[in-house]
Amino acid sequence: MAISADYLKYVEEQLSEFEGIDSKKMFGGIGFFKEGLMFGMLGGEVFRLKVDDQNKADYEKYGMKPYHSDKKKKGMPYWEVPEEILKDKRELKVWASKAFDAAQRAKK
Protein backbone atom coordinates (compact mmCIF):
# COMPACT_ATOMS: atom_id res chain seq x y z
CA MET A 1 0.00 0.00 0.00
CA ALA A 2 1.43 3.32 -1.00
CA ILE A 3 1.35 5.99 1.66
CA SER A 4 1.02 9.58 0.54
CA ALA A 5 3.46 11.79 2.47
CA ASP A 6 0.84 14.57 2.42
CA TYR A 7 -1.85 12.31 3.90
CA LEU A 8 0.53 11.04 6.59
CA LYS A 9 1.38 14.65 7.49
CA TYR A 10 -2.35 15.47 7.62
CA VAL A 11 -3.13 12.56 9.96
CA GLU A 12 -0.18 13.43 12.20
CA GLU A 13 -1.39 17.05 12.37
CA GLN A 14 -4.92 15.96 13.20
CA LEU A 15 -3.51 13.79 16.01
CA SER A 16 -1.40 16.64 17.39
CA GLU A 17 -3.64 17.11 20.43
CA PHE A 18 -3.10 13.45 21.43
CA GLU A 19 0.40 13.92 22.76
CA GLY A 20 3.27 11.47 23.05
CA ILE A 21 2.73 9.50 19.87
CA ASP A 22 5.21 8.06 17.42
CA SER A 23 4.71 6.69 13.94
CA LYS A 24 6.83 4.18 12.07
CA LYS A 25 6.75 2.31 8.80
CA MET A 26 5.62 -1.28 9.03
CA PHE A 27 3.97 -3.89 6.82
CA GLY A 28 3.74 -1.50 3.90
CA GLY A 29 1.87 1.04 6.02
CA ILE A 30 2.40 3.22 9.07
CA GLY A 31 1.79 2.24 12.69
CA PHE A 32 0.91 4.81 15.35
CA PHE A 33 2.23 4.14 18.86
CA LYS A 34 1.96 5.58 22.34
CA GLU A 35 4.03 4.20 25.20
CA GLY A 36 5.13 1.41 22.88
CA LEU A 37 1.58 0.24 22.13
CA MET A 38 0.15 0.38 18.62
CA PHE A 39 -3.21 2.11 18.69
CA GLY A 40 -3.61 3.14 15.05
CA MET A 41 -2.52 2.40 11.52
CA LEU A 42 -2.44 4.05 8.14
CA GLY A 43 -2.63 2.02 4.97
CA GLY A 44 -3.08 3.64 1.60
CA GLU A 45 -5.28 6.62 2.26
CA VAL A 46 -7.18 5.05 5.17
CA PHE A 47 -6.56 5.87 8.84
CA ARG A 48 -7.72 3.26 11.35
CA LEU A 49 -7.77 3.04 15.13
CA LYS A 50 -7.77 0.03 17.45
CA VAL A 51 -11.22 -1.17 18.45
CA ASP A 52 -12.54 -3.55 21.07
CA ASP A 53 -15.95 -4.15 22.65
CA GLN A 54 -15.73 -0.92 24.64
CA ASN A 55 -15.42 1.44 21.64
CA LYS A 56 -16.86 -0.63 18.79
CA ALA A 57 -20.28 1.07 18.97
CA ASP A 58 -18.67 4.42 18.11
CA TYR A 59 -17.57 3.01 14.74
CA GLU A 60 -20.72 1.03 14.07
CA LYS A 61 -22.73 4.25 14.52
CA TYR A 62 -20.94 5.57 11.41
CA GLY A 63 -21.27 2.29 9.48
CA MET A 64 -17.56 1.45 9.77
CA LYS A 65 -16.24 -2.11 9.65
CA PRO A 66 -13.01 -3.78 10.77
CA TYR A 67 -9.97 -3.95 8.54
CA HIS A 68 -9.70 -7.24 6.69
CA SER A 69 -6.33 -8.48 5.51
CA ASP A 70 -6.65 -10.43 2.27
CA LYS A 71 -3.09 -11.64 2.76
CA LYS A 72 -3.79 -13.02 6.24
CA LYS A 73 -7.39 -13.85 5.32
CA LYS A 74 -8.73 -12.47 8.57
CA GLY A 75 -10.03 -9.34 10.18
CA MET A 76 -7.98 -7.13 12.43
CA PRO A 77 -9.10 -4.97 15.37
CA TYR A 78 -8.53 -1.70 13.48
CA TRP A 79 -11.49 0.18 12.08
CA GLU A 80 -11.54 3.11 9.66
CA VAL A 81 -11.97 6.48 11.34
CA PRO A 82 -14.98 8.34 9.93
CA GLU A 83 -13.99 11.45 7.97
CA GLU A 84 -16.10 13.67 10.27
CA ILE A 85 -14.04 12.51 13.25
CA LEU A 86 -10.70 12.80 11.45
CA LYS A 87 -11.47 16.43 10.55
CA ASP A 88 -12.18 17.37 14.21
CA LYS A 89 -8.93 17.36 16.24
CA ARG A 90 -10.69 17.41 19.59
CA GLU A 91 -13.03 14.56 18.74
CA LEU A 92 -10.16 12.61 17.17
CA LYS A 93 -8.24 12.99 20.43
CA VAL A 94 -11.16 11.32 22.25
CA TRP A 95 -11.27 8.47 19.73
CA ALA A 96 -7.47 8.04 19.80
CA SER A 97 -7.57 7.90 23.59
CA LYS A 98 -10.21 5.16 23.45
CA ALA A 99 -8.07 3.28 20.90
CA PHE A 100 -5.05 3.55 23.19
CA ASP A 101 -7.18 2.23 26.06
CA ALA A 102 -8.17 -0.71 23.82
CA ALA A 103 -4.49 -1.37 23.09
CA GLN A 104 -3.75 -1.36 26.83
CA ARG A 105 -6.59 -3.81 27.51
CA ALA A 106 -5.37 -6.11 24.71
CA LYS A 107 -1.89 -6.16 26.25
CA LYS A 108 -3.15 -7.65 29.53
C-alpha positions as CSV (number, residue, x, y, z in Angstrom):
1,M,0.0,0.0,0.0
2,A,1.4,3.3,-1.0
3,I,1.3,6.0,1.7
4,S,1.0,9.6,0.5
5,A,3.5,11.8,2.5
6,D,0.8,14.6,2.4
7,Y,-1.9,12.3,3.9
8,L,0.5,11.0,6.6
9,K,1.4,14.6,7.5
10,Y,-2.4,15.5,7.6
11,V,-3.1,12.6,10.0
12,E,-0.2,13.4,12.2
13,E,-1.4,17.1,12.4
14,Q,-4.9,16.0,13.2
15,L,-3.5,13.8,16.0
16,S,-1.4,16.6,17.4
17,E,-3.6,17.1,20.4
18,F,-3.1,13.5,21.4
19,E,0.4,13.9,22.8
20,G,3.3,11.5,23.0
21,I,2.7,9.5,19.9
22,D,5.2,8.1,17.4
23,S,4.7,6.7,13.9
24,K,6.8,4.2,12.1
25,K,6.8,2.3,8.8
26,M,5.6,-1.3,9.0
27,F,4.0,-3.9,6.8
28,G,3.7,-1.5,3.9
29,G,1.9,1.0,6.0
30,I,2.4,3.2,9.1
31,G,1.8,2.2,12.7
32,F,0.9,4.8,15.4
33,F,2.2,4.1,18.9
34,K,2.0,5.6,22.3
35,E,4.0,4.2,25.2
36,G,5.1,1.4,22.9
37,L,1.6,0.2,22.1
38,M,0.2,0.4,18.6
39,F,-3.2,2.1,18.7
40,G,-3.6,3.1,15.0
41,M,-2.5,2.4,11.5
42,L,-2.4,4.1,8.1
43,G,-2.6,2.0,5.0
44,G,-3.1,3.6,1.6
45,E,-5.3,6.6,2.3
46,V,-7.2,5.1,5.2
47,F,-6.6,5.9,8.8
48,R,-7.7,3.3,11.4
49,L,-7.8,3.0,15.1
50,K,-7.8,0.0,17.5
51,V,-11.2,-1.2,18.5
52,D,-12.5,-3.6,21.1
53,D,-15.9,-4.2,22.6
54,Q,-15.7,-0.9,24.6
55,N,-15.4,1.4,21.6
56,K,-16.9,-0.6,18.8
57,A,-20.3,1.1,19.0
58,D,-18.7,4.4,18.1
59,Y,-17.6,3.0,14.7
60,E,-20.7,1.0,14.1
61,K,-22.7,4.2,14.5
62,Y,-20.9,5.6,11.4
63,G,-21.3,2.3,9.5
64,M,-17.6,1.4,9.8
65,K,-16.2,-2.1,9.7
66,P,-13.0,-3.8,10.8
67,Y,-10.0,-3.9,8.5
68,H,-9.7,-7.2,6.7
69,S,-6.3,-8.5,5.5
70,D,-6.7,-10.4,2.3
71,K,-3.1,-11.6,2.8
72,K,-3.8,-13.0,6.2
73,K,-7.4,-13.9,5.3
74,K,-8.7,-12.5,8.6
75,G,-10.0,-9.3,10.2
76,M,-8.0,-7.1,12.4
77,P,-9.1,-5.0,15.4
78,Y,-8.5,-1.7,13.5
79,W,-11.5,0.2,12.1
80,E,-11.5,3.1,9.7
81,V,-12.0,6.5,11.3
82,P,-15.0,8.3,9.9
83,E,-14.0,11.5,8.0
84,E,-16.1,13.7,10.3
85,I,-14.0,12.5,13.3
86,L,-10.7,12.8,11.5
87,K,-11.5,16.4,10.6
88,D,-12.2,17.4,14.2
89,K,-8.9,17.4,16.2
90,R,-10.7,17.4,19.6
91,E,-13.0,14.6,18.7
92,L,-10.2,12.6,17.2
93,K,-8.2,13.0,20.4
94,V,-11.2,11.3,22.3
95,W,-11.3,8.5,19.7
96,A,-7.5,8.0,19.8
97,S,-7.6,7.9,23.6
98,K,-10.2,5.2,23.5
99,A,-8.1,3.3,20.9
100,F,-5.0,3.6,23.2
101,D,-7.2,2.2,26.1
102,A,-8.2,-0.7,23.8
103,A,-4.5,-1.4,23.1
104,Q,-3.8,-1.4,26.8
105,R,-6.6,-3.8,27.5
106,A,-5.4,-6.1,24.7
107,K,-1.9,-6.2,26.3
108,K,-3.1,-7.7,29.5
